[in-house]
Amino acid sequence: MSQPTDSGLMRALTCRSWGSPESLVIRQIARPLATVGDVRIDVRAATVNFADLLMIAGRYQTRPDFPFTPGLDAAGVVEAAPLGSRLRPGDRAVAILWHGGFAEQTCAAVTETFVIPASMAFEVAAVLASSYVSAGLALVDVARLEAGETLLVLGAGGGAGVAAVQIAKAIGARVVALAGTAEKQALAVQAGADLVLSTASPNWLDQVRAFTGGRGVEVCFDPVGGTRSSEALSAVGWG
C-alpha cells in the first residue's frame, strides 16, 4: 500500500452505510491522530475476514459510527510511538484493531501491537493477528485443548481453520479436518491434520467416530456455522 502524502490526508476504504463490499469507497481522509497509549502505523498489509463482512453489513458485535474504515488487523512500519514504550518508529509490527486496517495509516493500542521479525512478510504477520489469535483463544483459553485429545476442525482449509490445525498440533492433540475442495483439503494436510475428510462425504461422521475408536472428539472448532454445526456437535463425545 502506498504511503500518505505530507498533506495530512491518506487513502482509506470507507463505509458510509450498512451494505455489501461493493458499497465501500476509497476516499481521501485525514490521517489518524494517535491518542495516549497508541502507535501510528504505515500499513503495508491487512487481511479480509468474515468479520469485516459482518461489520460493514451492520451485523457485527460492534457497530462503528459512520463513516468508518473496516479492517480488524494491520501489519506495517511504526511511524510514531509513545515515549518509553517498547515500540519505536521504524519497527516492523502487526496490530489487532477494532477497525481501521484498510487504510494507508492506522492507529492501534501499544498493548495490541507486536514487533515482527525482519524475515516475516507483512502479509503473513497480518494473518497471524486475525486467524491465529482467534483460533488460539478458542482452543487454549476457552476449550483448554490438551495433548492427546482429538480436535475436529470445520472449514479446515480457511485461515482460521488452518490456524486451528497448527495450534492443535503444537499442543500435541490429534486433528480431524473437514474441508470442501481438494485444494483446501491439501492445505489441511500441509498444516498437519491427522485425518482429512471431505464435507461432501455422506459418512464423514462415521469416519470421525471410527478414528476416535467410537469415543468422539473432545473439542470441535467451527468457524463456519450453518448446517454442519449441529452435525459436528454430534461428533463430540460425552464426558
C-alpha angles and dihedrals in degrees: 000000000000119000126249120263126243090260091090091249131109139180119259138169104243135198115207100167137014111275147095131319088265089067093062117104132199108233140169107251136165117281111255119262114227114231126206110306095017133118124208116224132198098224118229100164140010131174130233112229136181087248089063090057090050091048097052089047091054092245100108125104089255125045112198120209116261130292101038139150117237123218125112097204141025137187124199146097123319108244097179134006137177116270112261095020123127089249126080134190108272095033116135105234148163125218137198111222141186086220139319103088098119095076140084089254135019139175125230138175115266088232090059096045123086134188115242127204121259089244093061118091116231090237091057092047092053091054090051091057094056115024099030096045091050093047093044094052091048097048102033106030101030109025095027091213112200137201112276094027123114123240126199113208121196118199087022093168095059128086097267091039095054089046091052092050093050095045092048092051090049088054090051099251128138115245132212109192126201118197137159112221130043089245093055092045088054090053090053090051090049090050089058106261114166095212126019120196134183120242086222092062110108093210103041091124090057089051091052091051091048091050091053095045091251094302098104126223125303096220136024121201112198118176091160110058123188129097095338093062097076091043091051092051089058087060091063113099125231123254 
